[in-house]
Amino acid sequence: MTKVALVTGGTRGIGAPIALALKDKGYTVVVTYHSNEGAARKFQKDTGIPVYQWDISDFDACQNGMKEVFKNHGPIDILVNNGGITRDGVLHRQSTDHWNHVIGTNLTSCFNMTRSVIESMRERGFGRIINISSVNALKGQVGQANYCASKAGMIGFTKALALENAKKGITVNAIAPGYIDTDMVRAVSEPILEQIIKTIPLGRLGQAEEIARAVVFLADDHAGYITGETLNINGGLVCN
Ligand SMILES: NC(=O)c1ccc[n+]([C@@H]2O[C@H](COP(=O)([O-])OP(=O)(O)OC[C@H]3O[C@@H](n4cnc5c(N)ncnc54)[C@H](OP(=O)(O)O)[C@@H]3O)[C@@H](O)[C@H]2O)c1
């Protein structure tokens, strides 16, 4: 039986190359998205990978959506918590709505999605959970207290979950990408992006495929001794 991988936010950005790289490795892959129907339809048509739509910040939506996924594809072996958003603004002007939206989509989603697969992974004695955090969890960023808190929360979540499940054949790791060339980064104004690129030792944005390769590595059976780790992929911006 081929292993089944689910990538949240897998129809564009970093998630799409992750899904494709996992498919290329022979996994059965399914992806989720939220509201960009056009990107989802194009992704499904181009790749043949099934897409599912729900809001990962909504617990009930995740449980209902996952029931459908289990029915169609069986239990999940590899979960990539990738879907996420930014709602930038300095904290002294930040709305409760922007705070809650970012924490819900980036962090609470990890609980919602992981809760739906973890019991089955424990029963089956195998699982790979890979959480896409951010360099800004480690270094902070002006205007991103909500985002940095959510992404740093993912790292704590990763470490605790790794300990809880280490004896059950389940590894839990985070990847902390630096600035990767996707819609999320292209939304930053050109002058600010130029300034950011000047601070990156490798002098360029990362490519989503460079994150995807690390996900494939961590998902592999042979990565079974790596757990609770955060892998920085940021062009040298922040080192451990
Ligand atoms: N790009 C970077 O430089 C960078 C750096 C560090 C970390 N990251 C992290 O990497 C992940 C992917 O980023 P990206 O650059 O690929 O972002 P992106 O291009 O904006 O794509 C985000 C994906 O998340 C999905 N999504 C957003 N809100 C959702 C919700 N409520 N429910 C379900 N899905 C939702 C989107 O679905 P729709 O297509 O339907 O909108 C989309 O598929 C994020 O967690 C981000 O924080 C990115």
The ligand as an SDF file (V2000), in Angstrom:
LIG
                    3D

 48 52  0  0  0  0  0  0  0  0999 V2000
    6.5640   32.4930    1.2810 N   0  0  0  0  0  0  0  0  0  0  0  0
    7.4270   32.6520    2.2600 C   0  0  0  0  0  0  0  0  0  0  0  0
    8.4160   33.3710    2.1390 O   0  0  0  0  0  0  0  0  0  0  0  0
    7.2540   31.9330    3.5650 C   0  0  0  0  0  0  0  0  0  0  0  0
    8.2670   32.0370    4.5010 C   0  0  0  0  0  0  0  0  0  0  0  0
    8.1460   31.3690    5.7040 C   0  0  0  0  0  0  0  0  0  0  0  0
    7.0320   30.6080    5.9560 C   0  0  0  0  0  0  0  0  0  0  0  0
    6.0490   30.5260    5.0320 N   0  0  0  0  0  0  0  0  0  0  0  0
    4.8850   29.6970    5.3500 C   0  0  0  0  0  0  0  0  0  0  0  0
    4.7180   28.7330    4.3440 O   0  0  0  0  0  0  0  0  0  0  0  0
    3.3300   28.4210    4.2180 C   0  0  0  0  0  0  0  0  0  0  0  0
    2.9330   28.5950    2.7600 C   0  0  0  0  0  0  0  0  0  0  0  0
    3.1820   29.9300    2.3890 O   0  0  0  0  0  0  0  0  0  0  0  0
    3.0280   30.4470    0.8870 P   0  0  0  0  0  0  0  0  0  0  0  0
    4.0340   31.4950    0.6860 O   0  0  0  0  0  0  0  0  0  0  0  0
    2.9570   29.2800   -0.0240 O   0  0  0  0  0  0  0  0  0  0  0  0
    1.5800   31.1550    0.9790 O   0  0  0  0  0  0  0  0  0  0  0  0
    0.5380   31.4120   -0.1530 P   0  0  0  0  0  0  0  0  0  0  0  0
    1.1580   31.4010   -1.5100 O   0  0  0  0  0  0  0  0  0  0  0  0
   -0.2130   32.6390    0.2890 O   0  0  0  0  0  0  0  0  0  0  0  0
   -0.4340   30.1330   -0.0260 O   0  0  0  0  0  0  0  0  0  0  0  0
   -1.1040   29.8990    1.1720 C   0  0  0  0  0  0  0  0  0  0  0  0
   -1.8950   28.6200    1.0870 C   0  0  0  0  0  0  0  0  0  0  0  0
   -2.5960   28.4420    2.3460 O   0  0  0  0  0  0  0  0  0  0  0  0
   -3.9870   28.2630    2.0920 C   0  0  0  0  0  0  0  0  0  0  0  0
   -4.7990   28.8180    3.1690 N   0  0  0  0  0  0  0  0  0  0  0  0
   -4.7610   30.0790    3.6530 C   0  0  0  0  0  0  0  0  0  0  0  0
   -5.7000   30.2320    4.6190 N   0  0  0  0  0  0  0  0  0  0  0  0
   -6.3400   29.0330    4.7250 C   0  0  0  0  0  0  0  0  0  0  0  0
   -7.4200   28.5600    5.5130 C   0  0  0  0  0  0  0  0  0  0  0  0
   -8.0440   29.3360    6.4090 N   0  0  0  0  0  0  0  0  0  0  0  0
   -7.8280   27.2910    5.3300 N   0  0  0  0  0  0  0  0  0  0  0  0
   -7.2180   26.4890    4.4330 C   0  0  0  0  0  0  0  0  0  0  0  0
   -6.1810   26.8750    3.6720 N   0  0  0  0  0  0  0  0  0  0  0  0
   -5.7610   28.1410    3.8110 C   0  0  0  0  0  0  0  0  0  0  0  0
   -4.2430   29.0230    0.7920 C   0  0  0  0  0  0  0  0  0  0  0  0
   -5.4600   28.5690    0.1860 O   0  0  0  0  0  0  0  0  0  0  0  0
   -6.1050   29.4120   -1.0410 P   0  0  0  0  0  0  0  0  0  0  0  0
   -5.2260   29.1060   -2.2260 O   0  0  0  0  0  0  0  0  0  0  0  0
   -7.4880   28.8780   -1.1860 O   0  0  0  0  0  0  0  0  0  0  0  0
   -6.0580   30.8440   -0.6410 O   0  0  0  0  0  0  0  0  0  0  0  0
   -2.9850   28.6790    0.0060 C   0  0  0  0  0  0  0  0  0  0  0  0
   -3.1250   27.4100   -0.5850 O   0  0  0  0  0  0  0  0  0  0  0  0
    2.5970   29.3720    5.1530 C   0  0  0  0  0  0  0  0  0  0  0  0
    2.3110   28.7120    6.3630 O   0  0  0  0  0  0  0  0  0  0  0  0
    3.5960   30.4790    5.3750 C   0  0  0  0  0  0  0  0  0  0  0  0
    3.3880   31.1310    6.6050 O   0  0  0  0  0  0  0  0  0  0  0  0
    6.1270   31.1730    3.8380 C   0  0  0  0  0  0  0  0  0  0  0  0
  1  2  1  0
  2  3  2  0
  2  4  1  0
  4  5  1  0
  4 48  2  0
  5  6  2  0
  6  7  1  0
  7  8  2  0
  8  9  1  0
  8 48  1  0
  9 10  1  0
  9 46  1  0
 10 11  1  0
 11 12  1  0
 11 44  1  0
 12 13  1  0
 13 14  1  0
 14 15  2  0
 14 16  1  0
 14 17  1  0
 17 18  1  0
 18 19  2  0
 18 20  1  0
 18 21  1  0
 21 22  1  0
 22 23  1  0
 23 24  1  0
 23 42  1  0
 24 25  1  0
 25 26  1  0
 25 36  1  0
 26 27  1  0
 26 35  1  0
 27 28  2  0
 28 29  1  0
 29 30  1  0
 29 35  2  0
 30 31  1  0
 30 32  2  0
 32 33  1  0
 33 34  2  0
 34 35  1  0
 36 37  1  0
 36 42  1  0
 37 38  1  0
 38 39  2  0
 38 40  1  0
 38 41  1  0
 42 43  1  0
 44 45  1  0
 44 46  1  0
 46 47  1  0
M  CHG  2   8   1  16  -1
M  END
$$$$
